[in-house]
Amino acid sequence: MPKIVNIGFDSFIITDRILAVLPIENSIVKRLKQHGIESGKTVNLTFGKRTRSVLITDSGHIMFSFLPPEKLIGKLFNDENEDKINREV
């Protein structure tokens, strides 16, 4: 069963689809961000806050997050989140 995680402001993501979580400070990531905007495969999950990390999915979508990469990785790949969701459902 796929693991679904809340990554802030009631935005959920399936962890099996994530290929990379990258910090936005890298110049290559900034170019990748621009390419994603031009190709129309971006999802902005910052809700007006500063972009701190970028998630890349297996479908080629690029998601912008306000959370720092360390916190995102903790949320995405921590087994405690799975237990919380299973108890709520």
MMTF fields as JSON, N, C-alpha, C and O atoms, coordinates in Angstrom:
{
  "mmtfVersion": "1.0.0",
  "mmtfProducer": "UNKNOWN",
  "numBonds": 355,
  "numAtoms": 356,
  "numGroups": 89,
  "numChains": 1,
  "numModels": 1,
  "chainsPerModel": [1],
  "groupsPerChain": [89],
  "chainIdList": ["A"],
  "bondAtomList": [4, 2, 8, 6, 12, 10, 16, 14, 20, 18, 24, 22, 28, 26, 32, 30, 36, 34, 40, 38, 44, 42, 48, 46, 52, 50, 56, 54, 60, 58, 64, 62, 68, 66, 72, 70, 76, 74, 80, 78, 84, 82, 88, 86, 92, 90, 96, 94, 100, 98, 104, 102, 108, 106, 112, 110, 116, 114, 120, 118, 124, 122, 128, 126, 132, 130, 136, 134, 140, 138, 144, 142, 148, 146, 152, 150, 156, 154, 160, 158, 164, 162, 168, 166, 172, 170, 176, 174, 180, 178, 184, 182, 188, 186, 192, 190, 196, 194, 200, 198, 204, 202, 208, 206, 212, 210, 216, 214, 220, 218, 224, 222, 228, 226, 232, 230, 236, 234, 240, 238, 244, 242, 248, 246, 252, 250, 256, 254, 260, 258, 264, 262, 268, 266, 272, 270, 276, 274, 280, 278, 284, 282, 288, 286, 292, 290, 296, 294, 300, 298, 304, 302, 308, 306, 312, 310, 316, 314, 320, 318, 324, 322, 328, 326, 332, 330, 336, 334, 340, 338, 344, 342, 348, 346, 352, 350],
  "bondOrderList": [1, 1, 1, 1, 1, 1, 1, 1, 1, 1, 1, 1, 1, 1, 1, 1, 1, 1, 1, 1, 1, 1, 1, 1, 1, 1, 1, 1, 1, 1, 1, 1, 1, 1, 1, 1, 1, 1, 1, 1, 1, 1, 1, 1, 1, 1, 1, 1, 1, 1, 1, 1, 1, 1, 1, 1, 1, 1, 1, 1, 1, 1, 1, 1, 1, 1, 1, 1, 1, 1, 1, 1, 1, 1, 1, 1, 1, 1, 1, 1, 1, 1, 1, 1, 1, 1, 1, 1],
  "groupList": [{"groupName": "MET", "atomNameList": ["N", "CA", "C", "O"], "elementList": ["N", "C", "C", "O"], "formalChargeList": [0, 0, 0, 0], "bondAtomList": [1, 0, 2, 1, 3, 2], "bondOrderList": [1, 1, 2], "singleLetterCode": "M", "chemCompType": "L-PEPTIDE LINKING"}, {"groupName": "PRO", "atomNameList": ["N", "CA", "C", "O"], "elementList": ["N", "C", "C", "O"], "formalChargeList": [0, 0, 0, 0], "bondAtomList": [1, 0, 2, 1, 3, 2], "bondOrderList": [1, 1, 2], "singleLetterCode": "P", "chemCompType": "L-PEPTIDE LINKING"}, {"groupName": "LYS", "atomNameList": ["N", "CA", "C", "O"], "elementList": ["N", "C", "C", "O"], "formalChargeList": [0, 0, 0, 0], "bondAtomList": [1, 0, 2, 1, 3, 2], "bondOrderList": [1, 1, 2], "singleLetterCode": "K", "chemCompType": "L-PEPTIDE LINKING"}, {"groupName": "ILE", "atomNameList": ["N", "CA", "C", "O"], "elementList": ["N", "C", "C", "O"], "formalChargeList": [0, 0, 0, 0], "bondAtomList": [1, 0, 2, 1, 3, 2], "bondOrderList": [1, 1, 2], "singleLetterCode": "I", "chemCompType": "L-PEPTIDE LINKING"}, {"groupName": "VAL", "atomNameList": ["N", "CA", "C", "O"], "elementList": ["N", "C", "C", "O"], "formalChargeList": [0, 0, 0, 0], "bondAtomList": [1, 0, 2, 1, 3, 2], "bondOrderList": [1, 1, 2], "singleLetterCode": "V", "chemCompType": "L-PEPTIDE LINKING"}, {"groupName": "ASN", "atomNameList": ["N", "CA", "C", "O"], "elementList": ["N", "C", "C", "O"], "formalChargeList": [0, 0, 0, 0], "bondAtomList": [1, 0, 2, 1, 3, 2], "bondOrderList": [1, 1, 2], "singleLetterCode": "N", "chemCompType": "L-PEPTIDE LINKING"}, {"groupName": "GLY", "atomNameList": ["N", "CA", "C", "O"], "elementList": ["N", "C", "C", "O"], "formalChargeList": [0, 0, 0, 0], "bondAtomList": [1, 0, 2, 1, 3, 2], "bondOrderList": [1, 1, 2], "singleLetterCode": "G", "chemCompType": "PEPTIDE LINKING"}, {"groupName": "PHE", "atomNameList": ["N", "CA", "C", "O"], "elementList": ["N", "C", "C", "O"], "formalChargeList": [0, 0, 0, 0], "bondAtomList": [1, 0, 2, 1, 3, 2], "bondOrderList": [1, 1, 2], "singleLetterCode": "F", "chemCompType": "L-PEPTIDE LINKING"}, {"groupName": "ASP", "atomNameList": ["N", "CA", "C", "O"], "elementList": ["N", "C", "C", "O"], "formalChargeList": [0, 0, 0, 0], "bondAtomList": [1, 0, 2, 1, 3, 2], "bondOrderList": [1, 1, 2], "singleLetterCode": "D", "chemCompType": "L-PEPTIDE LINKING"}, {"groupName": "SER", "atomNameList": ["N", "CA", "C", "O"], "elementList": ["N", "C", "C", "O"], "formalChargeList": [0, 0, 0, 0], "bondAtomList": [1, 0, 2, 1, 3, 2], "bondOrderList": [1, 1, 2], "singleLetterCode": "S", "chemCompType": "L-PEPTIDE LINKING"}, {"groupName": "THR", "atomNameList": ["N", "CA", "C", "O"], "elementList": ["N", "C", "C", "O"], "formalChargeList": [0, 0, 0, 0], "bondAtomList": [1, 0, 2, 1, 3, 2], "bondOrderList": [1, 1, 2], "singleLetterCode": "T", "chemCompType": "L-PEPTIDE LINKING"}, {"groupName": "ARG", "atomNameList": ["N", "CA", "C", "O"], "elementList": ["N", "C", "C", "O"], "formalChargeList": [0, 0, 0, 0], "bondAtomList": [1, 0, 2, 1, 3, 2], "bondOrderList": [1, 1, 2], "singleLetterCode": "R", "chemCompType": "L-PEPTIDE LINKING"}, {"groupName": "LEU", "atomNameList": ["N", "CA", "C", "O"], "elementList": ["N", "C", "C", "O"], "formalChargeList": [0, 0, 0, 0], "bondAtomList": [1, 0, 2, 1, 3, 2], "bondOrderList": [1, 1, 2], "singleLetterCode": "L", "chemCompType": "L-PEPTIDE LINKING"}, {"groupName": "ALA", "atomNameList": ["N", "CA", "C", "O"], "elementList": ["N", "C", "C", "O"], "formalChargeList": [0, 0, 0, 0], "bondAtomList": [1, 0, 2, 1, 3, 2], "bondOrderList": [1, 1, 2], "singleLetterCode": "A", "chemCompType": "L-PEPTIDE LINKING"}, {"groupName": "GLU", "atomNameList": ["N", "CA", "C", "O"], "elementList": ["N", "C", "C", "O"], "formalChargeList": [0, 0, 0, 0], "bondAtomList": [1, 0, 2, 1, 3, 2], "bondOrderList": [1, 1, 2], "singleLetterCode": "E", "chemCompType": "L-PEPTIDE LINKING"}, {"groupName": "GLN", "atomNameList": ["N", "CA", "C", "O"], "elementList": ["N", "C", "C", "O"], "formalChargeList": [0, 0, 0, 0], "bondAtomList": [1, 0, 2, 1, 3, 2], "bondOrderList": [1, 1, 2], "singleLetterCode": "Q", "chemCompType": "L-PEPTIDE LINKING"}, {"groupName": "HIS", "atomNameList": ["N", "CA", "C", "O"], "elementList": ["N", "C", "C", "O"], "formalChargeList": [0, 0, 0, 0], "bondAtomList": [1, 0, 2, 1, 3, 2], "bondOrderList": [1, 1, 2], "singleLetterCode": "H", "chemCompType": "L-PEPTIDE LINKING"}],
  "groupTypeList": [0, 1, 2, 3, 4, 5, 3, 6, 7, 8, 9, 7, 3, 3, 10, 8, 11, 3, 12, 13, 4, 12, 1, 3, 14, 5, 9, 3, 4, 2, 11, 12, 2, 15, 16, 6, 3, 14, 9, 6, 2, 10, 4, 5, 12, 10, 7, 6, 2, 11, 10, 11, 9, 4, 12, 3, 10, 8, 9, 6, 16, 3, 0, 7, 9, 7, 12, 1, 1, 14, 2, 12, 3, 6, 2, 12, 7, 5, 8, 14, 5, 14, 8, 2, 3, 5, 11, 14, 4],
  "groupIdList": [1, 2, 3, 4, 5, 6, 7, 8, 9, 10, 11, 12, 13, 14, 15, 16, 17, 18, 19, 20, 21, 22, 23, 24, 25, 26, 27, 28, 29, 30, 31, 32, 33, 34, 35, 36, 37, 38, 39, 40, 41, 42, 43, 44, 45, 46, 47, 48, 49, 50, 51, 52, 53, 54, 55, 56, 57, 58, 59, 60, 61, 62, 63, 64, 65, 66, 67, 68, 69, 70, 71, 72, 73, 74, 75, 76, 77, 78, 79, 80, 81, 82, 83, 84, 85, 86, 87, 88, 89],
  "secStructList": [7, 7, 7, 3, 3, 3, 7, 1, 6, 6, 7, 3, 3, 3, 4, 4, 4, 3, 3, 3, 3, 3, 3, 6, 6, 1, 2, 2, 2, 2, 2, 2, 2, 2, 2, 2, 2, 2, 2, 6, 7, 3, 3, 3, 3, 1, 6, 6, 1, 7, 7, 7, 3, 3, 3, 3, 3, 6, 6, 1, 7, 3, 3, 3, 3, 1, 1, 7, 2, 2, 2, 2, 2, 2, 2, 2, 6, 7, 2, 2, 2, 2, 2, 2, 2, 2, 2, 2, 7],
  "xCoordList": [0.844, 0.0, 0.89, 1.844, 0.586, 1.415, 1.296, 0.239, 2.378, 2.418, 2.1, 2.775, 1.071, 0.645, 0.997, 0.669, 1.675, 2.178, 1.716, 1.721, 1.316, 0.967, 2.265, 3.048, 2.491, 3.726, 3.455, 4.26, 2.335, 2.037, 0.841, 0.633, 0.048, -1.138, -2.077, -2.603, -2.282, -3.166, -2.793, -3.671, -1.514, -1.005, -0.412, 0.45, -0.881, -0.451, 0.306, 0.054, 1.24, 2.036, 2.29, 2.411, 2.368, 2.678, 4.199, 4.83, 4.77, 6.233, 6.883, 8.037, 6.177, 6.75, 7.04, 7.84, 6.406, 6.572, 7.725, 8.085, 8.311, 9.381, 10.723, 11.127, 11.404, 12.74, 13.834, 14.887, 13.588, 14.625, 14.004, 12.951, 14.673, 14.352, 15.63, 16.654, 15.565, 16.768, 16.612, 15.508, 17.702, 17.647, 17.6, 18.166, 16.936, 16.747, 18.005, 18.11, 18.956, 20.133, 21.055, 21.825, 21.002, 21.865, 21.499, 20.315, 22.481, 22.202, 21.568, 20.756, 21.931, 21.319, 19.835, 19.015, 19.492, 18.09, 17.318, 16.156, 17.941, 17.272, 16.972, 15.909, 17.909, 17.655, 16.56, 15.719, 16.575, 15.549, 14.175, 13.178, 14.134, 12.896, 12.374, 11.183, 13.24, 12.838, 12.347, 11.354, 13.025, 12.605, 11.22, 10.388, 10.978, 9.671, 8.563, 7.46, 8.847, 7.851, 7.529, 6.366, 8.563, 8.355, 7.604, 6.818, 7.828, 7.173, 5.778, 5.032, 5.417, 4.082, 3.911, 2.783, 4.994, 4.919, 5.325, 6.056, 4.858, 5.208, 3.977, 2.859, 4.216, 3.181, 3.779, 4.792, 3.149, 3.649, 2.933, 1.733, 3.665, 3.112, 3.647, 3.664, 4.086, 4.667, 3.609, 3.844, 2.459, 1.37, 1.848, 1.52, 2.634, 3.1, 4.373, 4.91, 4.86, 6.109, 7.292, 7.12, 8.482, 9.705, 9.96, 9.816, 10.337, 10.663, 11.994, 12.997, 11.999, 13.226, 13.703, 14.886, 12.778, 13.188, 12.333, 11.249, 12.857, 12.196, 12.089, 13.06, 10.9, 10.69, 10.532, 9.817, 11.195, 11.083, 10.397, 10.797, 9.352, 8.585, 8.938, 9.613, 8.467, 8.74, 8.007, 8.359, 7.004, 6.271, 6.902, 6.419, 7.986, 8.656, 8.134, 8.597, 7.185, 6.672, 7.674, 8.399, 7.694, 8.575, 7.692, 6.885, 7.847, 7.028, 7.898, 8.979, 7.412, 8.123, 7.525, 6.305, 8.381, 7.916, 8.553, 9.672, 7.818, 8.335, 9.165, 9.855, 9.11, 9.866, 11.316, 11.583, 12.252, 13.642, 13.785, 13.001, 14.763, 14.911, 15.022, 14.47, 15.722, 15.897, 14.556, 14.306, 13.703, 12.396, 11.498, 10.764, 11.559, 10.772, 11.172, 10.31, 12.458, 12.929, 12.46, 12.066, 12.5, 12.001, 10.527, 10.112, 9.733, 8.294, 8.009, 7.148, 8.725, 8.44, 8.856, 8.174, 9.945, 10.502, 10.57, 11.424, 9.67, 9.593, 8.371, 7.276, 8.52, 7.419, 6.342, 5.224, 6.63, 5.625, 4.469, 3.324, 4.732, 3.667, 2.683, 1.478, 3.157, 2.292, 1.346, 0.166, 1.866, 1.03, -0.055, -1.19, 0.267, -0.722, -1.847, -3.019, -1.514, -2.525, -3.395, -4.613, -2.812, -3.584, -4.54, -5.648, -4.143, -5.032, -6.179, -7.29, -5.929, -6.967, -7.995, -9.152, -7.611, -8.517, -9.331, -10.157],
  "yCoordList": [-1.18, 0.0, 1.244, 1.32, 2.218, 3.432, 4.248, 4.3, 4.866, 5.7, 7.138, 7.718, 7.709, 9.082, 9.931, 9.576, 11.066, 11.897, 13.336, 13.864, 13.964, 15.384, 16.181, 16.029, 17.035, 17.833, 19.309, 20.169, 19.601, 20.962, 21.561, 21.346, 22.32, 23.002, 22.037, 22.364, 20.857, 19.831, 19.459, 19.19, 19.439, 18.956, 17.576, 17.398, 16.611, 15.232, 14.75, 15.196, 13.833, 13.295, 11.812, 11.374, 11.053, 9.628, 9.484, 9.89, 8.916, 8.872, 7.99, 8.221, 6.999, 6.124, 6.872, 6.409, 8.016, 8.776, 9.77, 10.344, 9.99, 10.975, 10.376, 9.323, 11.058, 10.641, 11.395, 10.832, 12.686, 13.498, 14.636, 15.16, 15.011, 16.208, 17.031, 16.592, 18.232, 19.041, 20.423, 20.969, 20.999, 22.38, 23.346, 23.068, 24.463, 25.428, 26.256, 26.882, 26.282, 27.147, 26.752, 27.587, 25.535, 25.025, 25.66, 25.768, 26.083, 26.741, 25.781, 26.198, 24.51, 23.526, 23.379, 23.253, 23.397, 23.288, 24.518, 24.406, 25.679, 26.891, 26.789, 27.214, 26.226, 26.016, 24.98, 25.131, 23.945, 22.911, 23.495, 23.146, 24.378, 25.061, 25.874, 25.82, 26.618, 27.428, 26.542, 26.868, 25.436, 24.498, 23.923, 23.776, 23.602, 23.081, 24.091, 23.733, 25.349, 26.404, 26.542, 26.681, 26.503, 26.633, 25.44, 25.607, 24.245, 23.048, 22.837, 21.989, 23.586, 23.476, 22.279, 21.85, 21.739, 20.579, 20.946, 20.2, 22.079, 22.492, 22.522, 22.773, 22.26, 22.364, 23.199, 22.824, 24.333, 25.231, 24.927, 25.17, 24.401, 24.074, 25.005, 24.647, 26.204, 27.142, 27.986, 28.478, 28.166, 28.973, 30.363, 30.868, 30.979, 32.341, 32.465, 33.563, 31.371, 31.417, 31.228, 30.904, 31.431, 31.298, 29.828, 28.955, 29.562, 28.204, 27.793, 28.49, 26.656, 26.166, 24.851, 24.522, 24.093, 22.814, 22.477, 23.024, 21.557, 21.114, 19.596, 18.905, 19.085, 17.644, 17.296, 17.98, 16.242, 15.782, 14.429, 13.538, 14.272, 13.031, 12.185, 12.641, 10.946, 10.027, 10.415, 9.933, 11.267, 11.725, 12.967, 13.47, 13.462, 14.646, 15.944, 17.02, 15.867, 17.072, 17.579, 16.805, 18.884, 19.538, 20.272, 21.119, 19.947, 20.548, 21.434, 21.035, 22.647, 23.6, 23.54, 23.545, 23.482, 23.402, 24.496, 24.937, 24.926, 25.921, 25.266, 25.963, 23.945, 23.239, 23.034, 22.83, 23.087, 22.788, 21.306, 20.483, 20.955, 19.568, 18.551, 17.455, 18.9, 17.967, 17.602, 16.439, 18.601, 18.358, 17.558, 16.672, 17.871, 17.127, 15.658, 14.779, 15.391, 14.007, 13.278, 12.114, 13.955, 13.357, 13.017, 11.954, 13.898, 13.647, 12.545, 11.695, 12.56, 11.618, 10.191, 9.244, 10.03, 8.692, 8.241, 7.431, 8.763, 8.386, 7.498, 7.878, 6.334, 5.386, 5.879, 5.364, 6.854, 7.359, 8.002, 7.888, 8.675, 9.301, 8.263, 8.514, 7.117, 6.066, 5.577, 5.337, 5.43, 4.983, 6.001, 5.616, 7.305, 8.349, 8.308, 8.374, 8.199, 8.189, 6.954, 7.049, 5.805, 4.576, 4.65, 4.118, 5.297, 5.435, 6.394, 6.189, 7.438, 8.426, 7.883, 8.302, 6.969, 6.422, 5.349, 4.757],
  "zCoordList": [0.0, 0.0, 0.0, 0.774, -0.86, -0.91, 0.377, 1.007, 0.738, 1.936, 1.543, 0.694, 2.162, 1.891, 3.106, 4.238, 2.858, 3.949, 3.76, 2.648, 4.87, 4.881, 4.946, 5.884, 3.941, 3.925, 4.209, 3.851, 4.846, 5.267, 4.569, 3.375, 5.322, 4.808, 4.077, 3.014, 4.65, 4.075, 2.651, 1.831, 2.351, 1.067, 1.308, 2.168, 0.541, 0.727, -0.493, -1.613, -0.267, -1.362, -1.109, 0.035, -2.192, -2.107, -2.164, -3.14, -1.133, -1.025, -2.089, -2.45, -2.591, -3.623, -4.917, -5.73, -5.12, -6.364, -6.307, -7.335, -5.138, -4.969, -5.392, -4.898, -6.306, -6.732, -5.993, -5.694, -5.694, -5.051, -4.262, -4.624, -3.179, -2.4, -2.381, -1.857, -2.96, -3.148, -2.525, -2.511, -2.006, -1.517, -2.695, -3.751, -2.518, -3.606, -3.861, -4.916, -2.938, -3.073, -4.222, -4.696, -4.67, -5.726, -7.067, -7.384, -7.86, -9.143, -10.148, -10.974, -10.084, -10.981, -10.667, -11.576, -9.394, -8.986, -9.445, -9.834, -9.406, -9.883, -11.375, -11.826, -12.143, -13.577, -13.793, -14.679, -12.991, -13.069, -12.741, -13.372, -11.759, -11.386, -12.563, -12.872, -13.215, -14.366, -15.505, -16.156, -15.751, -16.798, -16.48, -17.375, -15.222, -14.819, -15.024, -15.438, -14.738, -14.937, -16.416, -16.796, -17.25, -18.694, -19.274, -20.207, -18.744, -19.272, -18.69, -19.179, -17.664, -17.082, -16.157, -15.911, -15.647, -14.761, -13.336, -12.684, -12.859, -11.507, -10.619, -11.071, -9.349, -8.329, -7.209, -6.619, -6.918, -5.889, -4.574, -4.446, -3.608, -2.299, -1.217, -0.039, -1.616, -0.652, 0.038, 1.142, -0.58, -0.03, 0.363, 1.436, -0.531, -0.329, 0.479, 0.623, 1.003, 1.767, 0.826, -0.349, 1.352, 0.563, 0.224, 1.08, -1.015, -1.438, -0.824, -0.977, -0.128, 0.504, -0.084, 0.0, -0.686, -1.26, -2.469, -2.67, -3.265, -4.487, -4.436, -4.128, -4.742, -4.837, -6.306, -7.038, -6.734, -8.114, -8.086, -7.335, -8.914, -8.927, -10.138, -11.061, -10.116, -11.219, -12.495, -13.572, -12.402, -13.584, -14.209, -15.223, -13.598, -14.112, -13.523, -13.903, -12.606, -11.958, -10.931, -10.306, -10.774, -9.819, -8.823, -9.205, -7.549, -6.499, -5.632, -5.198, -5.385, -4.545, -3.151, -2.993, -2.14, -0.761, 0.083, -0.181, 1.102, 2.036, 3.136, 3.88, 3.252, 4.283, 3.848, 2.664, 4.796, 4.442, 4.076, 4.548, 3.253, 2.802, 3.941, 3.842, 5.013, 6.125, 6.758, 7.074, 6.94, 7.551, 6.605, 7.042, 5.318, 4.333, 4.3, 4.285, 4.288, 4.267, 5.521, 5.454, 6.653, 7.894, 7.814, 8.276, 7.237, 7.101, 6.089, 6.316, 4.983, 3.902, 4.225, 3.834, 4.921, 5.093, 6.543, 6.904, 7.378, 8.778, 8.967, 8.552, 9.576, 9.743, 10.7, 10.66, 11.559, 12.487, 11.739, 12.178, 10.623, 9.844, 9.343, 9.34, 8.923, 8.411, 9.503, 9.246, 10.723, 11.827, 12.142, 12.424, 12.101, 12.365, 11.346, 11.718, 10.076, 9.022, 9.153, 9.003, 9.425, 9.559, 10.735, 10.654, 11.83, 12.981, 12.689, 13.178, 11.899, 11.598, 10.619, 10.659, 9.745, 8.727, 9.306, 8.612]
}
